[in-house]
Structure formats: structure tokens, C-alpha cells
Amino acid sequence: MDPLIEGYRRFRADVWPAERARYEALANWGQSPEAMVIACSDSRVDPQTVFSAVPGELFVVRNVAALVPRYSPDPGHHGTSAALEFGVKVLKVARLVVLGHGQCGGVKAMAYGAPPQAHDFIASWVEIGKPAVLAAGDKPEGKLERIEAEVVRLSLANLMTFPWIAEAVAAGRLALQGYWFDVHTGVLATVGPDGLEPVE
């Protein structure tokens, strides 16, 4: 815990004095983020860092491979779906962003199988991404990057299976966006129907 506590001390000494008024306003008036980001748990891809966001700007849910499951309101434990319900129906965010990335371990698990020591949950979780693996095709060159982009497209499509998301999109109250972040170069690209387009 020592590195974490040292980081906290730097936060209190360097960040808190400049950001105190923002935190106090957020505490007094509550959060009202403009965007919600579904991102991967990967430690190298922090949405707040990638988008240079300050506290209160982004409502973030992170999971393995930034996967959004299809709408399935049953008694199971649905962490991502619960966050979506809160972000869209309670916070009323205006944008839903899916942020995929390069060198994604979750995508590797989809393509080649989960690590042998991680089969309790990961193996079944990455099954959500099987349609993305199929859509990426069999060509070996660039296969993982193609799957990474297809996972973003799949998550965007799965978002539209939530009736209250589809309704908000149709009414123009909510926009869906997909991005892919290259860890190696730091370049962010839009995930479009025809490929990746670097953001200028």
C-alpha cells in the first residue's frame, strides 16, 4: 500500500489545493457528467487521462475488454448494465462512449482462450465478444487489432438492445461513439463502419 499512500499524499499536497473548489461543488451539488465511458480495466488506458477530463466530467465503468453485454434484465449480477442504467436513466448523460484499445488482454482471451489460471469468470465473460472475433475474419496479419475494433462495434450494437438507450438515441437525447486507443503511439482513433480513423 505504500506507493498508493504516497500517491495520495502527493494528491493532497499538489492537486487538492487547486481542485478543492471543484470537489466541494461536486459534493454540494452532486455529479452531472456530460459523458459516460465504457472502457477496459487495462491499467494503461485510463479514460480520464486519455480525454484530459477533470473530476465530475466522466461517468466511467471499466471491465475486461470494454464489453457491453446484451440487455438481459434477470436476477444475475450485471455490473456494466447497472452502471448503464444509472448513467442513462438517472444522470441522463448526453453521450455514451465505448473506448477500446490496442494490446488488449481480453481480446487475446477471445481469440486464443482465457489464461489457464483465470477460468472462473473471464472465460465466460469474453464469450460476449465471439461475434467480434468472427467478424474480424481469419487473416492472421493485424487480426487482434481488427478484433479490438470489432469489439467496440459489438458493444455499440449491444447498447442499442437496451430499450431505454435505443429510445434516447432515437429521440436525439443520447449519442453513441466508439474509439480505439493505441497504447504504443498514444493515438486515438474513431471506430467507424469502414475502419479506424485517427482523431486529428
C-alpha positions as CSV (number, residue, x, y, z in Angstrom):
1,M,0.0,0.0,0.0
2,D,2.9,2.4,0.4
3,P,3.0,3.6,-3.2
4,L,-0.7,4.3,-3.1
5,I,-0.5,6.2,0.2
6,E,2.5,8.2,-1.3
7,G,0.3,9.0,-4.3
8,Y,-2.5,10.1,-2.0
9,R,-0.1,12.4,-0.2
10,R,1.0,14.0,-3.5
11,F,-2.7,14.5,-4.3
12,R,-3.3,16.2,-1.0
13,A,-0.2,18.4,-1.4
14,D,-0.3,19.2,-5.1
15,V,-3.8,18.6,-6.6
16,W,-6.3,19.2,-3.8
17,P,-5.4,22.8,-3.1
18,A,-6.0,23.7,-6.8
19,E,-9.1,21.5,-7.2
20,R,-10.7,22.0,-3.8
21,A,-13.4,24.3,-5.0
22,R,-14.4,21.8,-7.8
23,Y,-14.6,18.9,-5.3
24,E,-16.6,21.0,-2.8
25,A,-19.1,22.0,-5.6
26,L,-19.4,18.3,-6.7
27,A,-20.0,17.3,-3.1
28,N,-22.6,20.0,-2.6
29,W,-24.5,19.8,-5.9
30,G,-23.8,16.2,-7.0
31,Q,-22.4,14.9,-10.2
32,S,-23.7,15.8,-13.7
33,P,-21.3,14.3,-16.2
34,E,-21.8,15.0,-19.9
35,A,-20.5,11.6,-21.0
36,M,-20.3,8.1,-19.8
37,V,-17.4,5.9,-20.9
38,I,-17.3,2.1,-21.1
39,A,-13.6,1.3,-21.0
40,C,-11.3,-1.7,-20.4
41,S,-9.8,-2.3,-17.0
42,D,-6.3,-2.3,-18.5
43,S,-4.0,-0.1,-16.3
44,R,-2.5,1.6,-19.4
45,V,-5.7,3.1,-20.7
46,D,-7.3,5.5,-18.2
47,P,-10.3,7.4,-19.8
48,Q,-9.8,10.4,-17.6
49,T,-6.2,10.6,-18.8
50,V,-6.9,9.9,-22.5
51,F,-9.6,12.6,-22.6
52,S,-7.9,15.0,-20.2
53,A,-11.0,15.1,-18.1
54,V,-11.3,16.6,-14.6
55,P,-13.4,15.2,-11.7
56,G,-17.1,15.3,-12.5
57,E,-16.8,15.2,-16.3
58,L,-16.9,11.5,-17.0
59,F,-19.0,8.7,-15.5
60,V,-16.8,5.6,-16.1
61,V,-17.4,1.9,-16.0
62,R,-14.5,-0.4,-16.7
63,N,-14.4,-4.1,-17.3
64,V,-12.4,-6.7,-19.3
65,A,-12.2,-5.6,-22.9
66,A,-14.8,-2.8,-22.6
67,L,-17.5,-5.2,-23.4
68,V,-21.2,-4.3,-23.2
69,P,-23.5,-7.4,-22.8
70,R,-26.8,-7.5,-24.5
71,Y,-29.8,-6.3,-22.5
72,S,-30.7,-9.1,-20.1
73,P,-32.8,-8.0,-17.0
74,D,-32.6,-11.0,-14.8
75,P,-31.5,-11.6,-11.2
76,G,-27.8,-12.1,-12.2
77,H,-25.2,-9.6,-11.2
78,H,-24.8,-7.2,-14.1
79,G,-22.2,-4.5,-13.1
80,T,-21.9,-2.9,-16.6
81,S,-25.7,-2.9,-17.2
82,A,-26.3,-1.4,-13.7
83,A,-23.8,1.4,-14.4
84,L,-25.5,2.0,-17.8
85,E,-28.9,2.2,-16.1
86,F,-27.6,4.7,-13.6
87,G,-25.7,6.8,-16.2
88,V,-28.5,7.0,-18.8
89,K,-31.7,6.9,-16.7
90,V,-30.5,8.8,-13.5
91,L,-27.6,11.0,-14.6
92,K,-29.0,11.5,-18.1
93,V,-25.7,11.6,-19.8
94,A,-25.7,13.0,-23.3
95,R,-23.0,10.7,-24.8
96,L,-22.1,7.1,-24.3
97,V,-18.5,6.3,-25.4
98,V,-17.0,2.8,-25.9
99,L,-13.2,3.0,-25.6
100,G,-11.3,0.0,-26.9
101,H,-7.5,-0.2,-27.1
102,G,-4.5,-2.0,-28.6
103,Q,-2.8,-4.9,-26.9
104,C,-6.0,-5.8,-25.1
105,G,-5.6,-8.9,-23.0
106,G,-9.4,-9.5,-23.0
107,V,-9.3,-9.6,-26.8
108,K,-6.4,-12.1,-26.7
109,A,-8.5,-14.3,-24.5
110,M,-11.4,-14.1,-27.0
111,A,-9.1,-15.0,-29.9
112,Y,-6.9,-17.6,-28.2
113,G,-8.7,-18.6,-25.0
114,A,-8.6,-17.3,-21.4
115,P,-5.4,-17.8,-19.4
116,P,-5.5,-21.3,-17.7
117,Q,-5.5,-19.8,-14.2
118,A,-8.4,-17.4,-15.0
119,H,-11.4,-19.6,-15.9
120,D,-13.9,-18.8,-13.1
121,F,-15.2,-15.7,-14.7
122,I,-13.0,-14.5,-17.7
123,A,-13.7,-17.4,-20.0
124,S,-17.5,-16.9,-19.9
125,W,-17.2,-13.1,-19.9
126,V,-15.2,-13.0,-23.1
127,E,-17.7,-15.2,-24.8
128,I,-19.7,-12.0,-25.2
129,G,-17.1,-11.0,-27.8
130,K,-17.3,-14.1,-30.0
131,P,-19.3,-12.3,-32.7
132,A,-16.4,-9.7,-32.9
133,V,-13.9,-12.5,-33.4
134,L,-16.0,-13.9,-36.3
135,A,-16.5,-10.5,-37.8
136,A,-12.7,-9.9,-37.9
137,G,-12.1,-12.8,-40.2
138,D,-9.2,-15.3,-40.3
139,K,-6.4,-13.3,-41.9
140,P,-3.5,-13.5,-39.4
141,E,-1.9,-10.1,-40.2
142,G,-3.5,-7.5,-37.9
143,K,-6.0,-9.9,-36.5
144,L,-6.0,-8.7,-32.9
145,E,-6.3,-5.0,-33.9
146,R,-9.3,-6.0,-36.1
147,I,-10.9,-7.8,-33.3
148,E,-10.3,-4.8,-30.9
149,A,-12.2,-2.6,-33.4
150,E,-14.9,-5.2,-33.8
151,V,-15.4,-5.4,-30.1
152,V,-16.1,-1.6,-30.0
153,R,-18.7,-2.1,-32.8
154,L,-20.2,-5.0,-31.0
155,S,-20.5,-3.1,-27.7
156,L,-22.1,-0.2,-29.6
157,A,-24.6,-2.6,-31.2
158,N,-25.3,-4.2,-27.8
159,L,-26.0,-0.8,-26.3
160,M,-28.9,-0.5,-28.7
161,T,-30.5,-3.6,-27.3
162,F,-31.3,-1.7,-24.1
163,P,-34.7,-0.2,-24.8
164,W,-34.2,3.0,-22.8
165,I,-30.9,3.6,-24.7
166,A,-32.4,3.0,-28.1
167,E,-35.3,5.3,-27.2
168,A,-33.0,8.1,-26.0
169,V,-30.9,7.7,-29.2
170,A,-34.0,7.9,-31.4
171,A,-35.2,11.0,-29.5
172,G,-31.8,12.7,-30.0
173,R,-31.1,12.9,-26.3
174,L,-28.2,10.4,-26.4
175,A,-25.3,9.9,-28.8
176,L,-23.2,6.8,-29.1
177,Q,-19.5,6.9,-30.0
178,G,-16.7,4.4,-30.4
179,Y,-13.0,4.9,-30.1
180,W,-9.8,2.8,-30.1
181,F,-6.6,3.9,-28.3
182,D,-3.2,2.8,-29.4
183,V,-1.1,2.3,-26.3
184,H,2.1,2.2,-28.3
185,T,1.6,5.6,-30.1
186,G,-0.9,7.4,-27.9
187,V,-3.1,7.9,-31.0
188,L,-6.9,7.9,-30.5
189,A,-9.0,6.7,-33.5
190,T,-12.7,6.8,-34.2
191,V,-14.2,3.3,-34.8
192,G,-16.3,3.7,-37.9
193,P,-18.1,1.2,-40.1
194,D,-15.2,1.1,-42.5
195,G,-12.3,1.1,-40.1
196,L,-10.3,3.2,-37.8
197,E,-9.9,7.0,-38.4
198,P,-7.3,8.8,-36.3
199,V,-8.6,11.8,-34.4
200,E,-6.9,15.0,-35.5
